[in-house]
Amino acid sequence: MELLIHVYKIYLSIALQLLAATLTLPQAPFVDFLGLAIAIISAILAIYLGINATWLVFCSALIGWGASLLGYTR
């Protein structure tokens, strides 16, 4: 039982670190509408539909590549 509590404390610590990093993202120069849209849609697809993260990364890269070809990004 103590091991399980320790594991949950580690998960909580990681979640809090990710939250702190996420809250500083809007200050970063590389966050734009396209990046936020990709992140939100990827999260929805991963959580509700259970799509493999490999496909999400691959499709996000294709979207980013297409956006750069169309002149959306620098």
C-alpha positions as CSV (number, residue, x, y, z in Angstrom):
1,M,0.0,0.0,0.0
2,E,2.8,2.4,0.8
3,L,4.4,1.7,-2.6
4,L,1.1,2.7,-4.3
5,I,1.0,5.9,-2.3
6,H,4.6,6.7,-3.3
7,V,3.8,6.1,-7.0
8,Y,0.8,8.4,-6.8
9,K,2.9,11.1,-5.3
10,I,5.3,10.8,-8.2
11,Y,2.5,11.1,-10.7
12,L,1.1,14.1,-8.8
13,S,4.6,15.7,-8.9
14,I,4.9,15.1,-12.6
15,A,1.4,16.5,-13.3
16,L,2.2,19.7,-11.3
17,Q,5.5,20.2,-13.2
18,L,3.6,19.8,-16.5
19,L,1.0,22.3,-15.3
20,A,3.7,24.8,-14.4
21,A,5.3,24.3,-17.8
22,T,2.0,24.7,-19.6
23,L,1.1,27.9,-17.8
24,T,4.3,29.5,-19.1
25,L,3.7,28.4,-22.7
26,P,1.6,31.5,-23.8
27,Q,4.7,33.6,-23.1
28,A,6.8,31.5,-25.5
29,P,7.3,32.9,-29.0
30,F,6.6,29.7,-30.8
31,V,3.0,29.3,-29.6
32,D,0.4,30.4,-32.2
33,F,-3.1,29.5,-33.2
34,L,-2.1,26.6,-35.4
35,G,0.0,25.0,-32.6
36,L,-2.7,25.4,-30.0
37,A,-5.3,24.0,-32.4
38,I,-3.1,20.9,-33.1
39,A,-2.5,20.4,-29.4
40,I,-6.2,20.6,-28.5
41,I,-7.3,18.3,-31.3
42,S,-4.6,15.8,-30.6
43,A,-5.6,15.7,-26.9
44,I,-9.2,15.1,-27.8
45,L,-8.3,12.4,-30.3
46,A,-5.9,10.7,-27.8
47,I,-8.3,10.8,-24.9
48,Y,-11.6,10.1,-26.4
49,L,-10.8,8.0,-29.5
50,G,-7.6,6.3,-28.2
51,I,-5.6,7.1,-31.2
52,N,-1.9,6.1,-30.9
53,A,0.4,9.1,-30.1
54,T,2.7,8.1,-33.0
55,W,0.0,8.9,-35.5
56,L,-0.8,12.1,-33.7
57,V,2.8,13.3,-33.9
58,F,3.1,12.2,-37.6
59,C,-0.1,14.0,-38.6
60,S,0.9,17.1,-36.6
61,A,4.2,17.2,-38.4
62,L,2.4,16.9,-41.7
63,I,0.1,19.7,-40.8
64,G,3.1,21.9,-39.8
65,W,5.0,21.0,-42.9
66,G,1.9,21.9,-45.0
67,A,1.5,25.2,-43.2
68,S,5.1,26.1,-43.8
69,L,4.7,25.3,-47.5
70,L,1.6,27.5,-47.7
71,G,3.4,30.4,-46.0
72,Y,1.6,30.3,-42.7
73,T,4.8,29.9,-40.7
74,R,8.3,31.2,-41.3
